[in-house]
Amino acid sequence: MSSPTPTSAPDPADAEAVASALASVHTTNLPDLLRQLGGCLIVSTYQAGKLVILRPDGASINTHFRTFDRPMGLAADGERIALGTRVEIAEFRNMPAVAARLNDPPRHDAVYLARRGHVTGAIDIHEMAWDRSGELWFVNTLFSCLCTLDTKSSFVPRWRPSFVSHLAPEDRCHLNGLGMRDGRPRYLTALGETNTPQGWRVNKRDGGVLLDMQSNKVVTRGLSMPHSPRWYDNRLWVLESGRGALVTVDPKTGAKTDVARVPGFARGLDFLGPVAFIGLSQLRESNAFTDIPITEDNADRLSGVWAVHIGTGQTIGLLKFTGGVQEIFAVQALPGTLFPEIVHEGELLESAYALPDEALRQVKFSSAPAGTAKA
């Protein structure tokens, strides 16, 4: 593994990020690793109130910060981003043509502009994903259920664990992780098989469960704060956050196999090729999750993103935050994109217009107005 080197400074245009000294270091191979895999990473940190894009930039990783109110759940692909914040789900759409209006056009291969927001109320949105028909599913941790959206409701409950008797804003089992399979929601994690207000806290050390939504049964029990279930490479993966472990689970028998251990509270997982990208959190002393194995076994818990080869379980690269960011929630890979931008405020939102194809064919410019862009 290459030795850590300082990342490039946060973008000068993002004055708030500079002022907050959101510093990091990374292994020298990480920029080339992302280029070889053909993608970049987006990371959410509710503790720092930031969405962070990790973009390869020459020999460095460009850490690009955008400020949001408690950003957590995240879904992203080449066309769209959905982000769960304190009281809403914000949606962004890629308008690549806008890249020509940025300060350095050749560098940007995607520009995600804010498109809409849906107010959910403060429901502690955790993981989210789109299904094959484009519907967004998200974990509503406060109400212990899996939800979708409609045009009139705060949220639409679609499923809850069989052991949760009713809907209530009581975080009964700390439902948190969502994994898709064949384009449908399939696997979920919870920190306890419990049905009382905050009941999961009693045995958070090893009371966690991995659930199969299709059968509405528990796949396996005895997990230490499980998170981020994923179906990838024909295997079921999950993070045991409390042990700092990347684990595979046999979906038929529930048998667990450790693939890798990482030096922090593991939360947030995505894959590019043979590499798993895992989010790590330090866990502050005031955090409710501190009396678990990882806090006892590893006093020097780290915060950042670890790259682990899924064939060998070895760490092959990493980015470690050294200031400002202590806790990571989501890690999302963006295949096919190396240097994206995210725009949720400012002049570009006033003068960048996305039109349906039929309407776009009817648009004519007698002279190109300043600040006009076509999607």
N, C-alpha and C positions, 0 to 999 in steps of 0.2 A: 504494500500500500504506500502511496506517495505521501510525503510529509506535508503537513498543513502549511498553507501560505495565506496571507491576507487576501480577502476578496477585494474587488474594486469598491470604491466608496459608493454609497447610495447616490442615485441620480441627483446632481446639483439642483435640478428643478424641484425636487421634493424637499423643500426646506425643512419641513417638520421632521422628516426622517433623519436628516443631518443633525438637527438640533437634539434629537433624542438619542444620538450616538448608538444607532442600531447596528452594531458592529458584528463581524463574523470572520472566520477563517475557514479555508477549505483545503483538501488535498489537491496537489498540483494536477492530478489526472482528471479531476471532476469535469472541467469544461470539455475536454476531448471525449470523455465518457458520454456526456449528454449528446455531443455532436454525432458520435458513432451510433448511438441509440436513436438519434433523429427526433429528439424532443426536449422540452424544458419542463420545469416543475412550478406549480402554484401551491403555496402553503398558507393556511389561515392560522392566526394566533389571536384568540379572543383576549388573552391577558394583555397583549400589547396593542390590541385594537387595529391590527394590520392584516392586509392581504399582501403576501410577498411573492414576487415572481423571481425565480432563480434562472437566469439566462446566461448561457455561455457567451463570453465576450473576450475573444482573443485567449490569453492565458489565464483569465480570471472568470469568476462568476459575478455577474452584475446582479446585485440584490436590489430589486425595484419595489418600493413600498407604496401601498395605497391605504388610506385610513378609512375604517368603517367602525360602526358601533357594535362591538362584540361579535366579530365574524367567526362562524364555526363551520356548519355543514357546507360542502362545496361539491359541485358537479361541473365538469368542463369537458369540451371537445373542440374540434376545429371551428365549429359554427357558433357556439353559445357557452355561456357560463351562468350558473345559478349559485347564489350565495345566501346562506341563512344568517341573518343578523339578529340583534336583540328583539326586534318586533316585526321584522318583515323578511320576505324573500326577494332579493334583487336579481333581476335577469339582465344579461348583456348579450349582444349579438355582434359577431365579427363583421366589420366593414373594411376589408383590406384596402379598398381604394383610398381610404382616409390616410393611409400611411404616407402618401405623397405630401401631406400637409404637416407632417411632423418635422421636427428640427433636423433629423438625420434619416431621410426616407430609406436609404438602402438597407438599414439595419432591421426595420420592422417588417415581419411577415404576417402579422395579424394585429388588428386593432378592435378590441371589444368595447363597444359603446353601450352605456346604460339604455335599456329599452323600456322596462316597466318594473314596478314594485308591487308586491302584494302584502298587505298588512295582516299578519297572523296574530298579533299580540305576543306578549313575552311567554313563549311556550318551550323555550330551551331546545331549539332546533339542533339536532345532531346530524347524522349522515343522511345524504340524499343522492338520488340517481334518477335518470330518465329510463323509462321502459322502451321497448321496441317501437311503440306507436308515438313516442315523443311526450308521454305524460310524465310529469315530475312527481316522484315519491319521496317523502321525507319522514324522518323519525321525530315524532313529537314526544320528547322525553317527559315533559311535565304531565301530560295526559296518558303516558304509557301506551302509545299506539303509533301505528304507521298511517300516514295521511297522504292525500292528494289535495289539489286546489279546485275550486270552482269560482264563479264570478261574484258570488254573494256571501260566501261563508269565510270565516277566519281560516278554517281548515276543514277538510272532510275526512273523518276517521274511516279507514278501510279495513284495518285488522288490528287486533291486540292479542297478546299471549293468552293461552287458555286459562292460565292461573290468575289472570287479572280479571276480577269480576265485573268491573264497571269503569266508565270514564270518570275521572276526577283529577283536578289539578294538584296531584299529590306525589308525583314521581315515585310510584309504588315499587318499581323494579329497576329503575334506571336503564330503560331500553335505550340503546345508543347506536349500534352498528347496523349497517344495511349492505347486503351483498346480493348482486343480481346474478341470474343464471338463465341463459337462453333468452335474454331480453326481458325477463320478468323478475320482480322482487322475490327472493327465495330465502336467504339466510339472514338472521338477525342475532344480535347479542344483547344480553342484559346482565347487570351486575348482581342480580339476585332473583331467585324464583319465588318472589314475595308479592303479597297482596295487601300491604298496609302502608300508610303514608311513610315514605322514606325507609321502608322496611329493609331495603337492600344494604343499608349501612351496618346492620348488625353483623353480617358475615361477608364483608367485602373482600377479605383475604382470599378466599377460595370458594365463594358461593356463586360464581358466575356461570352462566349457561349459554350455549349456542343452540339456536332454535331453527327449525325448518318450517317456514310459513306454509308450504304446500301441504304437509302432513299435519301441521299444527302440533308438532311434538318436539321434545328436547332431543337434540342430536348427542350432546355430551354435557356433563356437569363437572363441578369441581375446578372450574377455571378461575384464575386469579385476575379479576377485572378484565374480561375479554372485550375486544374492540375490533372494528374493521374487518368483518368477514368478507372474503373475496373468493370467487370461483375463477381460477386462472390456471392455464396449462393442464386442464382436466383434473385439477386438485382443489380441495377446499382449504383455504388458508385463513388463519385468524391470528391476531396479536393477543398475547397474554400480557397486558400492560403492566400488571402487578409484578411480573417476573422479568420484564424486559425481554420477551421471547417471541420469535416468529415460529408459528406452529402449523403443521398440517393436521387435518382431522379426517378420518374415514367417515364419509356421510352415512354409511350403512351401519357401522359398528360403534362409532364414536371414539375409536382409538386415536390417541394423540401422539404426534412425533415432533420433537423439537428440531427445527432446521437451523436456527441461529439465535444467539443472545446478543443484546445490544445494551450499552451502558446508560440507560435512562428509561423513563416511563414511556412505553411504546404505544403511540396512538397516531393513526393516519397512515394509510398504506396504499400504494399503487405500484404498477409494474410497467417496465419498458423492456421488451425482449427477455433475456434471462436475469434481469436485475429487479430486485424489490427495493423500492424507496420507502423508508420507514421514518416517521416523525418521532422525535425524542423530546421529552420534557423533563425539566429539572425537578418540578414539584416544589413549590415554596412551602415553608414550614406551616403556613396558615391554611394550606390546601387540605381539604377533607380526605384526600386519598393518600396521605403520607404513611399511615401505619400498615404498610404492606411489604412483601419481601424485598422489592427493589430498593426501598428506602433503608432497609436494614443491611443489605448485602453490598450496596454501592453508595457510599457517602458522597462521591464525586459525580453525581448524576449530571448528565449533559443535556443540552438543548440544541436541536438541529435536525438535519436529515441525513440518514445513513443509507448508503448503497450496499446491498447485500446480494451476492450471487446465489441464486436459488438452487443451483446444482451442488455447490460446495458449502454453502452457509457462511462463507467468508466475507468479511467487510472489504469492499474493493474501492471505496471512496466515501467521503463524508463532507458535510458542511456543518460547522459548529458555530452557534451564535455566542458571542462573547460579551454582548451588552444589549439590554433592552428587551430581548425576547427570551423568556424563561419557559414558556409553555406553548406547544404546538397542538392544534386540533386535527386539521385535515392536510393530507398531501395528495395532490392530484397531478398526474402526468398529462402533458399535452403533446401527443405524438404528432409529428409532422410540422411542429412549430418550434422555433428556436428563440425568437426575439419578439414576443408580443407586447402590446400595450393595453392597459385597461383605463377607460375614461368614464368617470361617473360625475364629473362636474366641469364647468368651464365653457369656453367659447365654442369648442368643437361640438358640444351638444346643441348649440343654438343654430348651427349652420351645416350640419351633416345630415342628409335626408336619405332614408331607405324607402324605396318605393317598390310596389309589385312590378313584375316584368312588363305587364301590359301598360301600366301607367308610365313606366320609365321610357317606353318607346314613344310616348307622346310629349316628352320633355324636350324642349329646344332652347338653346342659349344664344341670344343675339350677340352677346359677349359674355365671357365667363365672369360672373360676379365674384368679387373677392370673398374667399371663404366658402365657396360652394363645392360640394363633393357629391359624386354619384356612387351608390353602393354597387 
